[in-house]
């Protein structure tokens, strides 16, 4: 994809860190960016900051571990902007921060629901819409391109 101007990206985990960096990079190239994050306060603050800088961003409070939320997110993006050219499954969480053997089953269920199922939910939602975005996944310190 040589020209990004006027195209649409959906970025999860967009309120901070790598997701915010991707959002800013895409917006700087003239893309419309749908910013998805579960943290409403930081999401709204960053979307406002970027909008005030004349970037075209749309915030969406989204729980990537919910297949329904991801489907709603991608449906909204498609209805508002047409085709989604880039999907960044970026949202990710770390464990409890302690020793791995001290992590509870609930800690691991949370990590897997966001870092693994969240990616699957994004891929499934985009395929169900018959969308064919370029997909990039970067969760929990690992990054891998899913499609070219």
C-alpha positions in Angstrom: 0.0 0.0 0.0 1.9 3.0 -1.3 -0.5 5.8 -0.6 -2.1 6.0 2.8 -3.8 9.4 2.5 -7.6 9.1 2.8 -7.4 5.4 3.8 -8.7 4.0 7.1 -6.9 2.2 9.9 -8.4 0.6 13.0 -5.9 0.5 16.0 -6.7 -1.4 19.2 -4.8 -0.3 22.4 -4.7 3.2 20.8 -4.9 5.3 23.9 -1.2 4.8 24.9 2.1 3.2 24.0 2.7 1.5 20.7 -1.0 1.9 19.7 -0.9 5.6 20.2 2.3 5.8 18.3 0.7 3.9 15.4 -2.3 6.1 15.5 -0.1 9.2 15.3 2.0 7.8 12.5 -1.1 6.9 10.4 -2.8 10.2 11.1 0.4 12.1 10.1 0.2 10.3 6.7 -3.4 11.5 6.2 -5.3 8.3 7.3 -8.6 8.3 9.1 -7.9 6.3 12.3 -10.5 4.6 14.4 -8.9 4.5 17.9 -10.1 1.6 20.1 -9.2 1.1 23.7 -10.9 -0.2 26.9 -9.7 2.8 28.9 -12.2 5.5 28.1 -10.6 8.5 29.9 -7.2 8.2 28.2 -8.9 7.3 24.9 -11.1 10.4 24.9 -8.2 12.6 26.0 -5.9 11.4 23.2 -8.6 11.5 20.5 -9.4 15.1 21.6 -5.7 16.1 21.4 -5.3 14.6 17.9 -8.6 16.1 16.7 -7.5 19.5 17.9 -4.3 19.0 15.8 -6.6 18.5 12.8 -6.2 14.8 12.5 -9.2 12.6 11.6 -9.6 10.2 14.5 -12.6 8.5 15.9 -12.5 7.0 19.4 -14.4 3.8 20.3 -14.4 2.2 23.7 -13.8 -1.4 22.9 -13.0 -4.6 24.9 -11.0 -6.7 22.4 -11.7 -9.8 24.4 -15.3 -9.4 23.4 -16.2 -10.8 20.0 -19.3 -8.6 20.0 -17.2 -5.4 20.7 -14.8 -6.2 17.9 -17.5 -6.9 15.4 -19.3 -3.6 16.4 -16.0 -1.7 16.1 -15.2 -3.0 12.6 -18.9 -2.6 11.5 -18.8 1.1 12.7 -15.5 1.7 10.9 -16.8 0.2 7.7 -20.2 2.0 7.9 -18.5 5.4 8.5 -15.5 5.1 6.2 -16.0 2.3 3.8 -13.2 -0.2 3.5 -10.7 -0.6 6.3 -7.2 -0.9 4.8 -5.2 -1.5 8.0 -6.2 -3.4 11.2 -3.7 -3.2 14.0 -4.5 -5.8 16.7 -2.3 -4.0 19.2 -4.1 -4.2 22.5 -2.2 -6.3 25.0 -1.7 -6.8 28.7 1.0 -8.2 31.0 0.5 -10.6 33.8 0.3 -9.6 37.5 3.9 -8.4 37.4 5.1 -10.9 40.0 6.8 -14.3 39.6 5.1 -16.4 36.9 4.4 -19.2 39.3 2.6 -16.8 41.6 0.1 -15.8 38.8 -3.4 -17.0 39.4 -5.6 -18.8 36.9 -7.6 -15.5 36.7 -4.4 -13.6 35.8 -3.8 -16.0 32.9 -7.3 -16.0 31.7 -7.2 -12.2 31.5 -3.9 -12.2 29.7 -5.1 -14.9 27.2 -8.5 -13.2 26.6 -6.8 -9.9 25.7 -3.6 -11.0 24.0 -4.8 -14.1 22.2 -8.6 -14.0 21.9 -8.5 -10.3 21.2 -6.4 -10.9 18.1 -8.6 -13.7 17.0 -11.7 -11.5 17.5 -10.2 -8.8 15.3 -9.3 -11.3 12.6 -12.7 -13.0 12.7 -14.6 -9.7 12.7 -12.7 -8.4 9.7 -13.2 -11.7 7.7 -16.9 -11.9 8.6 -17.3 -8.4 7.0 -15.4 -9.7 4.0 -12.9 -7.0 4.6 -9.4 -7.6 3.5 -7.3 -5.2 5.5 -3.6 -5.5 6.0 -3.4 -6.9 9.5 -0.6 -6.3 12.0 -0.6 -7.8 15.4 1.6 -6.6 18.2 0.5 -7.8 21.6 2.5 -8.4 24.8 5.9 -7.5 23.4 5.6 -9.6 20.3 4.9 -8.5 16.8 4.0 -10.4 13.8 2.4 -9.6 10.4 -0.7 -11.7 9.8 -1.3 -10.8 6.1 0.4 -8.8 3.4 
